[in-house]
Amino acid sequence: MNGSAGLAHAPFVWAAFGITFVLLAFEVVLVWLASRRAAREPGRPHAQEPASLRLVSRTTLADRDS
């Protein structure tokens, strides 16, 4: 058995790794550009206000007294 016979599929493996790397790099660039664009935009009014997390009861005060 030839030692290099097992490496016959190696070009396809390296091509898959290369394509994966290119797609990952492209996604990183897109995320970086989107974050730069978001940092330059002024904040929206609803994003600047603090969120209130009030508990809302479904019962009325009359139901609680009884």
N, C-alpha and C positions, 0 to 999 in steps of 0.2 A: 504494500500500500504506500502510495506516495504521501509524504508529509504535507504537501501543499494542496492536496485534494480537498481537505476540509475547509480551505480558505476560498473555495470557488464562489461562495456567496458573499464574500467580504465586500466587494464593490457595492452591492445592494445595501448592505448594512451601513457602510460609510455614507452612502447617498441618503439613507433614511436619517442618519444622525445629522447630516448637513442640512437637509430640508427642515428638520425639527429645530436646529439652531437658528436658521434664517427666520422661521416663523416666530420663534421666541424673541429674537432680537427686534423683529418688526413690532410685536406686541409691546415690548418694553418701550420702544420709541413712541408708539401711540399713547401709552399711559403717561409717559413723561410730558408729551406735548399737551395732553388734556389737563394734566395737573398744573402746568405753566399757565394755560389759558384760564383755568379756574382761579388761580391765584391773582391774576390781573383783573378779573371781573369784580365789580363791587358786590358786596353781599346783598342778598335779597332781603327784603324787610322781614319776612317770616323766618328767615334763618338767623337773624340778629336777635330776635326776641327769645328769652329763655322759655323753655317748654314748661308748662305746669302739669303736674301729674296728680290731679285731684281725684279722690275716690268718689265715685258717683253711686249713690244708693238707689236701688230700684223701689224701695219702700218709702212711704210717706211718714211724716212725723206722727200722725195719728196711729199708724200701724205699729210704730215702735213703742208708744205709750201703753198700749193694751197688752 
